[in-house]
Amino acid sequence: MWGLTSLATLSDGSEIANPRWVKQFEKRLARMNRELSRKQRRSKNRARARQRLRRLHQRIAGRRQSYLHPITRALVERYDLLAFEKLNIRTMARSRLAKSILDAAWGEFIRQLIYKAEEAGKLAIAVNPCGTTQICSGCGEKVPKKLWQRSHQCPRCGLSLGRDHNSARGILRLGESLAAVSAEC
């Protein structure tokens, strides 16, 4: 289960922290953007300022990738089946949460997870995210909740979990059923 407060929540309840790289470098980025905007167009000073800004963005991207590599490697080594939500990240990046979504780098996380799972001979399955937060992972009952409600309370079976943990368990169950269907074919 992808998120912004924590990068991902696993079906066992553990969470992967979201370091928020852009937030850490926000002041430097703002300062360097201001410096660039004050430079004369087509000048050497502007070209140098643009290069400094480009290097800072590359540094942030490098830190993001080096953070994700050991995490994805550990997940692939630990699990035989990796099920994740198939989100339309490009469309989500047009919302008011665009900066946070792009900083979390879900797309890069998925890309690394898929290629490492293929190399290790394990399954990485994308699951349709429709209704995963609304369905109880214990009994399958639909329990509607608002986005601000961060806990799952099932009135039918009495299951009480965090919303993301419940969703992660549901995604895993969907992934297992998709894996079983693909194994039969």
N, C-alpha and C positions, 0 to 999 in steps of 0.2 A: 504494500500500500504506500503510494507516494504521498509526500506531505511537504509543508513549508516550515512548520515548527521543528519537526524531525524529518530528515531526508527520506527515510523509509521506515515502515514498521513491519516487522516480520511476523509470521504466523505464530511463533512461540512467545510473542509479546515484547521481544527486544526491539530497541529502536536504534537507528543509525543517525548520529547527530548531523545537523546541517550547519556547517561552519560559517555560512553567509560571507563569502569572500568579498563580494562587492561592497558590502556594508563595512568590512574592515578597512578597505582602501577608499572609501567614499570621499573623505576630505582631500586626499591626494589627487583623486580623479577630478574633483571639482576645481582644485587649484590649477591643475595642468590644463583643464579645458578653458579656464579663464585666461591663462597665459597664452594659449593658442589663439583664442578669439581676439586678443589685443594686438597680435602681431600683424604687420603689414602683409597683405596678400601678395603671393608670388615672391616673397623674400626668403633669404637663406635662414633667417631667424625663425620664420614660420615653419619652414621645412624641418628644422631641428626640433622645434616644439612638437610638431606632429610626430616625429620619430620617438621622442620621449614618451608621449602619450601612448603610442602604439606599443612600445616596450612594456609600459605599465599594464596595459590590457593583456599582453602576452604573458606577463608574470602572473597575473590573476588566473588566466586560463591554465597555465602550467601547474599552479598550486591546486586548482580544482581537479585536474586530471591526476596528479600524483596522490591526491587524497582518495580518489575513487578506485585507483588500481588495486591497492591491497584489500580494500573492502570487497570488490567484486571477486577477486581471487579467493578470498576466504569463504565467500558465499558459495562459489562453485565447488570448492573443496569439501565444504560441509554438507551440501544438499545434492541429491540426485535429480530432483525436479525443482525448477525455479519458475514459478508462475507469477506474472506481474500484470498490472492493468495496461491495456493498450489504449493509452490516452492520445488525443490529438493535441500534442504539445504546441504545434504551430498556431492553432486556433486559440488555445488557452493563453498564449503569449501576446494576444491582442487585447487582453482584459486589463483591468486596473492592477492586477497582481503580476503583470508581465515581468517586471524587474526581478521580483522574488522567484518566479518560476524559472526564468532563464539562469539566474544565479544558482539555483539548486541543481541545475544540469541533469534533469531527469533523462533527457535524450542521450547524453553521453554515458550515463549510468547504464541505461538499457543496452546501448551499443556494446559497451565493454562486457556486460553480463552475457549477451548472446554469443559474441565471438569466443569468449573464454569457455562457455558451456560447450560450444561446438568442438573446440580443441580438446576438451576433457571427455568428450563423448557423453555429455549429460544433456538433459532436456531443459530448454528455456521456452516457455509457452506464454504467449500474450493472450490475456483473457478480456472479454468484453466487460467494461467497468459498470455497465448499466445495472443499477440497483444493488451494487455490492455493499454499500453502506446501510441500506435499508433492510436487508434480509438477515435474520438471525443465523449465526453460524452453528448454533446448537440444534435448532429444530426446523429451520427453514421458513419460519413465520415472517411475514413482512411487517416490520416495525417502523412506521414512518417517523422521521425526526427532522428537525430543522438543522441547517448547517452549523449554527452556533452550539448545538447540543453535542458535547464531546464524549458522552458516555452512552453505552447501549444497555438498555434494560428490557429484557423480553418478558412480557406479561404471561406468555404461554408456558415456557420452560424455566423461567426465573434466571436465565443467564445474565450475568452482569460483568461487562467488559468495557474497556475503552473503545470508542467508536472505530479508531484505526485498527486496533487489534482484532475486533470482530470482523472488520472488512478484510483484513489480511487472511484470516482463517477461511472466510468465504471464497476469496480469490484462490487460495490453495486448493480448496475442494473443487472449484470449477476447473482448475488446471489439471487436477488428478483425473477428473472425468474426461477432459479433452485428451489427456495422455492415454487413457484406456481406450478411447475411440480410435485414436491414431494407431495404437498397437494392434487393434483388431484388423485394420485394413491392410 
